């Protein structure tokens, strides 16, 4: 890597150093001493916080997933949901499907972002928001635990921000990678592969990056060597995807930078496998067989464009401005459950399918000034703008299942960080949200064979909401190695507007008076402690998350999921520990516990346990990374999901444990790795399948086992 006095190089070097801070140094055969030196030179800046806090100094729990940790997981699995579940405390077990409904953070919804651009579709949550970018494009993942209003709508459970790669310093840098995946019986239907390529560099005042990836996934097999069931909601098995990513930056001077980034992600499900219903009462899993799907295959298609400007010294302030657009299309497969029947031109009954369509345009403007009041105060302020237009259409008949809904949001915020003493700091702020919905008159869909939206007519409206959201926290540095923190924060979200609008069943309703459209305001209280030694670290946190008017999704007898607005209370704790007994070995432990209840009888008191749609099971995760030589390294991890019972007698979670392993070897040119997911070939039903409440019409179609032993062989080279 080349270095010069060029302003672009000066700016890029700290970024490169930040990316390797608390990472899996052993996976890259780097020494612990080098990593510690990097820590001292460049503390990790959490860009998901508007005031750009440093990791380890925030009044709430923050998890930073480094590039090394991402690559370590990708050597084992290419499922983004599985990667998040393996690395984020209190994130639910992966469904192993394209649809990630039921994958929550601390029992509530997470706001997914890519470089600060929201990916979550709050108006019609189709559960596809974690599949909008390939992880080969991501440098690190920043996770803020607990409700947050820092980026506005959607973060009632926290924020998951994908920070994309930046250009490397130097003239031209290239990377190429390939991986092959198979089940342990090497069935031809189970073969998959992935290719990725990246080029970046600098030229004068310009820096650039271009990358592409393509992945072909085979059929999944469970621990009993049977095909894992196909979900019409959305699949990652038996699918193809590609990602095209680019960045172009221009350095106006050493303080000013202008950057344009584009990303297009497309995942298409193949249409040559069909689901085979299981039998939940007999413990028979939903499976799959060769066949032609009715209708069109499902897919995710997401395009993001972003223009960002930064000025490091604008009249003594740091200025960041961002304009963005996102186009999101998510198509769901057809189902024979009778949800959307219609007569074709031959008079035969067919079943329609739906597609979510969302278009966002927004801007974020942030101004920050440090060094006030004798270098004790830092103030950050800004304004956020968002317009989101969303609808859900029936593909074959052109009907609107969810009417076109326009959401406009304007928010102003002020955040302050003040050092009360040398060891005690106060962090507090407020955010004023103004939101407005616009829905025209519409009719809900007739569930019969009519091709008109003529079931119930609903008068449109323009309900608006104003909320002032507060946060306050303390950080106390008790000793050089011990830190205590406490935090109160509020999050702002909308219920699943699409489900509410499409589910109106009583004539004479109007949008302005639908109470189910009221916003969700979540209060998060948290206390914690961090302990950092030369070779160990430990973080303990306890949290409570309450909402007076929360959201619970409940299926009806026809298989339709409806929104229930209820008071909800969630509490839990997280333990995260790490130890380096030697320079070559790293041990990691996390344990999480959560429980929650909702008020189903409307008496103002919570009384019914939340199910697996919201609450993750108690989870123990262990990891061991080792650098045996300067060329050979290994990683071993174990995840134990403990039994859980619910008030519903039909739901009972029998826990299971999964072991994953990987080896990496540095060759004379490039490096090779072998990963094994589910090393012991555990045969199990997923947490979602066991604990998610299903209607009688769906329970045998959504009873899935998890993936059995899976092998991945990869090779990467940088040149």
N, C-alpha and C positions, 0 to 999 in steps of 0.2 A: 504494500500500500504506500503510495507516494504522499509526501507532505510538502507544503509550500506555505508562503505567507499570504496566499490568495484568501480573500474574505470568505469565499465559499468553503474552502478547506478548513479554515479556522472554525467555522460554524458546524461543519459536519463531523469533525473529530470528537467533540464532546458527545454528540448524538451516538456515534459509534461506541464510545466508551460506556455510555449509559446502558446500551443494549446488553452488556455482558455482566452487569453488576451482580445480582444475587443468583445468577443462572447456574445451570448444571455444568459447572466447569469441568467436572470429571468426564462428562460425556464428550467433551471436545478435547480431552487430554490436556487441559490447561491447569496450571498449578494454582493452589489456593492462595499462595502469596501474591501472584499476579492479580487474582480477583480482588484481594483485599486492597491492593494498591489502587486498583481501578475504583473501588468503593470510595476511597479517600479523595481521589481526584474529582470524581463526578457523582455526587449524590443523585439518586434517581428522582427525576421530576415526574409527578403524576399529572399528565395533561388532562385527564378526565376531571380534575378539580379546576375550577375557573381561576383560582388564584395560584395555580401551578405549585401546589404543596410538594414538599419533599417526602418521599416514602419514609415511614417510621416516625413522622412528626405530625400526623393527622389525629384529630380527636375521635375518629371512627376507624374501624378496621378496613384496611386496604390490602388487597392481594395483587402483586405484580407477577405475571407469568412471563418469563423471559423467552427469547427466541430459542435458547438451548433447551428449555423445558418443553416448548412446543415441538421441536424436532425430536426430542426424546419420545414424546407421546406419538408423533406421526410415524415413528419407526414401528409402533405397535398397532395403531389404528388410524384410519383416515376419516373417522366419524367425528365431526366437530363437537357434537353433543357429548360424545364419550370423552373427548379431550377436556372439555369444560368440567364434566363430572369428576374426572380423575384429579383435577388440579384446583378446583374452587371449593373451599369449605362451605357447607350448607347448600350446595347446588344439587338438585335432585339427580337420581340415577338416570342415565340416558335411556330414552325409549328405543333407540337404535332405528328410528324412522325419520323420514323427512319432516313430518309433523312433530313439533316439540311441545305441544300442549301438555301440561303437567310437569314440565321441567321448570322449576321455580328456584328462586334465590331467597333463602330465609322465608319460604312459604308464600312469597308474593312474586309479582311479575318483575322481571329485570328489563331495563331499557338497554337494548343493544345499539351500539353505535360503531361506525367506522370512521376514524379520525374526527370524532365529534359529530358526525352526521347521523341522525336517528335512522335506524333500520326497523324498529318496532312499529307495527301498524296498529295503533291503539284503537282506531275506529272499528276495525273488523279484524280481530285477532285470529288469524288462521293458523298460528303456531308455526310459522315458517321463518321467523326473523333471525334465527341463528345460522341460516344457510343462505347468506348473501355474498360471501366472499370466500375464496379458497385460502386455507391457512398458510399456504406457501407464500402468500403475499403479505403476511402479517409479521411484524418485528416483535411485538410484545402485546399482551392483553392486560389492561388495567381494570381492576374490579373494586368498586366501592360498595361495601356491604351495608345494607339497610336503606330505608327510604331516603331519597334525596331529590331536591328540586333544582339542583345546579344546572341541569340541562332541560328542565321543564317536564313535559308530559311523559308519563310512563314508568318512572323509576320508583314504584312503590316498594320493591324489594331490593333495589340496588341498581348499579350501572355496570355494564360490561362493555368496555371500549376497546375495539381492535385498532391498534396503532400500526399503520402500514409501513413497509420498508421505505428507506430513503436511499438516495444515491450514495455509493461508497466514494470516499476520497480517491482521487487518481484519474487517469485519462479514460481507461476502459477496464471494467471488471465484468466478468461473465460467470454464470453458474448454470449447471445443467444437472438434472436428477431423473432417475427412473426407479420405479418400484414395482414389484410383482406380488400379488396376493392370491392365496388359495386356502381352501379348507384342508384339513389334515388328511383327507382321502384323495385329494387332488382330482376332484370331479371337474370335468371340463366346464360345467355350468357355473362353477364357483370361482373360476379364474377371473382376476381383475388386474389392471395395470394403471400406472400413473406416470405422466411425463411432465416435467416443468423446466422452464428456461427463464433466465433473467440476465439483462445487460444494463449496466449503469456506469456513470462517470461524470466528468466535468469537461467543459470546453469554454474557456474564457470566463465570463460572468454567468454562464449557464450550467446547470446540473440536470441530469436526466436519468430516468429509469423506465425500462419497459420489461414486462414479464408476461408469460403465458403459461397456462397449465391445462392439461387434459387428463381426465380420469374415466376409466371404464370399470364399473363394479359388477361383479358376478352375483349369483344367487347366494344367500346366506344359508348355512346349515347349523342346526342346533347340536347340543352335546350328544344327541342320539342319532346323529347323521341324517336327520330328516330336514326337508326344506322348511325354513322359517316362513311363517305366513305372510302373505301380501296384504298390506293395508291400503285400502282405496283412498284414505285421507292423504297418503303421500309416502313414498318409499325412497330410501337411498340404495337398497340392494337392487340389482338388475337395472342399473341406470348408467347414464353417461353425463359428464359435466365438463365444462371448460370455463376458464376465467382469463380475461384479457385486462391487463392493468398497466397504467402508465402515469408518470409524473414528469413535469417539466417545470424547473425553477429558474428564476432570474434574480441575481443579486444586484439590486440597484446601488447599494454601497454596503459597507460591512455591517450596518444596522438594519437594512431594509431588504426584505425578500418577498417576491411574488411567486406563487406556485399554483399551477393548474394540475389537477389529478382526475383521472377517469378510471372507472372500473365497470366491467360488464361480466356478470356471472350468470351461467345458464346450466340448469340441471334438468335432464329429461329422463323420465321413467320409461323403460322399454315396455312393449305391449304383448310380450309372448308368454307371460305367466298370469294365472288367475288364482284368486284365493279359494281355499277349500275350508269350509266352516269346521270348527272344532266342536267340542262338547264340554262346556265348563263344568257341568255337574259330574262328568265322568273323568275329568282331568285330561281331556284330549285337546291338544293345542290346535289352533288354526294353522293350516299348512298352505301349500301352494302346489300347482301342477302346471304343466305346459298347456297353453291355450291362448285364445285371443280375447283380450279385454273388450268389453262393450264400450263404444264411444271412443274418445280421444285420450291418449295417455296423459298423466299428470306431469307438471313441470313447475320449476321456479325460474323466473327470469327477472334479473335485477340490474338496473343501470344507474350508476351514481356519477355525478360530475360535481367538482368542487373547485372553487377559486379562493385562495387564501392569501392574505397580506399580513405581514408582521413588521413592526418597527420597534427595535429594541431601545430606542432613546428618542421618543417623540416629546420634546419639551420636558424631559426628565421622566416620562411615563413609558410603560411598555404597552403597545397597542397591537391588538389582534383583531382582524376582520375576516369573516368567512361567509361566502355565498354558496348555496348548494341546491341541487335538484336530485330527486330520486324517483325512478319509475319502477314500480314493483308489480309483477304479475305472478300469481300463484294459482295454478289449475289443479283441481282435485279430480280423482278418477271417478268414473261412473259406478253406481252401486245398484244392485238389484233388491234393495231393501224396501222399495216402494216409496221413497221420499219424493221423487220427481218424475212420475210416470207421464207419458204422452203418447198419442197415436201418431205413427209415422204415415207416410203417403200410401202405404199398403194396408193401413188399418190395424197394424200390429202394435202392441204395447212395447215401448222402449223406455229407457230410464235416462234422464238428463243428468248433467254434472255441472258443477259450479266453478267459477273462476273469480278470485279476488283481484281487484284492480285498484291500485293506490298510486297517486302522484303527489309528491311533496316538493315544495319550493320554500326555501328558508334562508335566514341570515343570522349570524351571531357576531356581536360586536363587544369586545372586552377591553377595558382600560385599567391598568394596574400601576400603582405607584408605591414604591418601597422607601424606607429610610425616613419616614415621618416621625415627629416627636422624639428626636434624639435617637433615631434608628430603632425605635420600638414598635412602630405602627406600619402596617401595610394595608392599603385599601384597594379593593377591586370592585369595579362597577361595570355595567353593561346593559345591553338590550338584546333580546332574542325575538325573532319573527318567524312564524311558521304558517303555511297554508297547506292543508292536506285534503285532497279530494279522493274519496273512496266509494266504491260500489262493489257488489257481488252479483255477477250475472249468471244465468243459466245458459250454457254454451250452445246447446243444440236448438233451443227454441227462442233464444234472444230475450227472455224475460229478465226483469230485475228482481233477484231474490232479496237483495238489500238495495234500497234506492240510493241514488247518488247523494252523498253527504259531503258537505264542505265544512271543514273545521279551520277556523282562523284563531291564532293565538299570538298575543303580544305580551311580553314580560320584561320587566326591569328589575335589576337586582343590585344589591350592595353587600359586599362581604368585607369584614375587617379582621385582621390578625394582630393582636396586641400583646407584647411581652410585659406582663405585669411585674415580673421579677426576672432574674437571670435563669430561673428554673421553672417558672410558671407562665404559661401563655393562654390567652383567651381568644377563641375563634367564634365569631358570631356574624349573622347576616339575615337579610330578609329579601324575599322575592315576591313581587306583585304580579299575579297572573290575571290576564283578561282573556277569556275564551268565548267563542261564539260558534254555534252550530247552525247550519242552514240546510233544511230539508224541504223539498217541494212536496206537494200533495202526491200520494202514492197509494197503491193497493198491494196487499200481501199476496203471496203466491197461492193459488188453488192447488191443493195436494191431489186433486183428481186428475183426470186426463185432459182437462181444459188447458189450452196454451195461452190463457190470458191471466194477468194478475188481477183476479176479480174476487178474492176471498173476502177481505175486509178493506174498506176504504179508510185511509188515515189522512187527516188534514195536516199539512206541513207546518213549519214554524221556524223561529230563529231564537231558541233559548240561548242565553248568555250566562256566564259565570265569572265571578270575581273572587279570587282567593288570595290572601296574604299568607305566605308560608315563611316560617322562621326556622333558624338553626342556631345552636349555641353549644360550644364545647370547651373543655379545659384539657390542657396537656401539662403534666407535672413531671419534670425530670428529677426523680428522687435521688438517683446516683448516676454515675457514668454508665451503669449497666441496667438500671431499672427505671421504667417510665410508667406512669399511670395516666389514664385518660377517661373522660366522660363526655357524652354527647347526647343532644336532643336535636332531632331533625324531622322535618315534615316532607312528605312526598305528595305529588299531585298527579292523578291519573283519571282517565275516563273509563267507565265500564265498557264492555264490548258493545258499542253502539249498534253495530250491525245485527247482533243477536237480538237486542231489544227491539229494533225497528221491524225486523222480519217476523218476530214472535208475537206481535200485537194480534189478539184474537177477539177483542171486544169492539163492536162497532161504535162510532162516535168519538173515538180518541183523537187527540191532536198532539203534535210533537212538543209544543210549548209546555204541556202539563204532565208529560210522562216522567214520573218521579224516578224511574229506573235510569234516566239519562243524567241524573245528578252526579257530579264528580266524586271521585274517591280520594279523600284526604287521609293519609296514613301518618300516624305519629310513631316515631322510632326513638326509643331510649336505649342507651348502651353505656356500659362501663367495661373497662378493660385494663390490662397490664401487659407491658412488653419487657422482656428481660433479654439483654444481648451481651453475651460474653465473647471471648476471643474465638472459641470453637463451638459455641452453642447459642441457640436463641429459643425463646418460648413466648407465645402470646396467648393470653386468656381473655375471652370476651363473653359478656352476658348481654342479651338484648330482649326488649319487649316491643312488639309491633301491633298497634291497635288501629282500628278504623270503625267509626260509628256507623258508616254506611258502606260496607265493603261489597265484594262480589263473590258469589259462589255459583258455579255452573252445575246444573242438575238436569239429567236426561229425563224425558217423559216417556210414556209407554210406546210412542211411535218412533223413538230413536232420535228425537230432536233435542238438542241441548239448549236449555233456557237459562237466562240470567236471574239469579235470586239475589236481591239486595238485602244484606244482613250485616249486623254488627259482627265483627271478627276480632279475635285477640290471639296473638301468637307470641310465644316466648321460647327462648332456647339459649344454648351456649356453644362456643367453639373453642377448641384447644388446638394450637398449631405449634409444633416443636421441630427443631432441627439441630443436628449435632454433626461435627466433623472430628471424629476421634483421631484422624490422621489426615495428612494432605491428600491422600488418595481415596478416602472414603467419606461418604456423606449419607446420613440417616435422616429420615423425615417421618413425622407422625402427625396425623390430624384425627380428632374425634369431634363429632358434632351431634347435638341432641336438639330436637325441636318438638313442640306440641302446640296445638291450637284448637280453638272451638269457635263456633258461630252460633248466633241467636236464631234458631229456626222456628221458634214458636212466637216470636215477636214481642216478648215480654220485657225486652231491654237487657236481659242477662244471657250471656253465652251459655249454651247447654249441650251442644252436639259436637263431637270431635270432627275436625276437618279430615278429609280423606287424602288419598295419594295424589289427587289432582293438585293439592296445595302443599302438603307437608311431606318432606323427605323422611326416610327412616333414619334412626340412629345409625351413624356410619363411622367405622374405624378404617383409616387408610395408613398403610406403612410403605415406605420406600427406601431402597438402598442402592446408591450409585457408587461405583468403584472404578478407579483407573488402575488397572493391573500393571500396565507398562505405558510408555509414552505413545503406544499405538493401539492397545487393546483396552476397552472399557466395557462395562456392563451396567444394566439397571434391572432391578427386581422390584415389583410392587404388588401389594395385596390390598384388596378392598372388601370389607365385610359389612354387609347390610343386615341389620338385626331385625328380628321378628317385630311385627307391629299389629295391634288389633284396633278395630274401629267399632263405633256404635252399630253400624249396619252389619247384621249377622252374615250377610252374603260376602262381606269383605274380610279377608284375613290374610296378612302377608307373612309367608314363610320365608325367612331370610336366606341369604346365600352368600358365598365368598368366592371371589375371583382373583386369580393370580396371573400377572402378565410379566414378560421378561424380554430383554433385548440385549444384543451384543453389537458393538461397533468396533471396526478395525480400520486404521489408517493405512492405506496402501501407498506405494511409491507415487502413484497418481490418483488422487481422490480418496474416498473412504466408502466402505461397505458396511451395511448393518443388516442384522436379522432380528425380527421381532416376532413374538408369539403372544397373541391375545388369548385369554382363557387357557392358560398353560395346562391345567388339569382337566380340561374338557368337561367342565361343570354343565350338567343338564338342568336348566332352571327356567321358570316363568319370570318375566321381567316384573319389576316393581309396579310399573304402570298397569300391566295386565291383571295383577293380583289385587291392586288397591284402588283402582279408578272405578267409580260407580258407573255401571253401564245399564242401559235399558234392556228389557227382555228381547227386544228386536236386534240388539247389537252384541250381546254378551258372547255368543259363540263365534262371531266374526272378528272380534278384537281380543282374542285370547292367545297372546304370542309368547313363544319361548325366546330366550336370548341366544346370541351367536355362540357357537361352540368353538373349539380350538381352531385358530386361524393363523396362518403363517404369512409374513411379509418380508421379502428380500429386496433391499434397496442399494443403490449406488449413487453417489453425488460427487461432483468435481467442480472446483472453482479455478478459474484461469483468467 
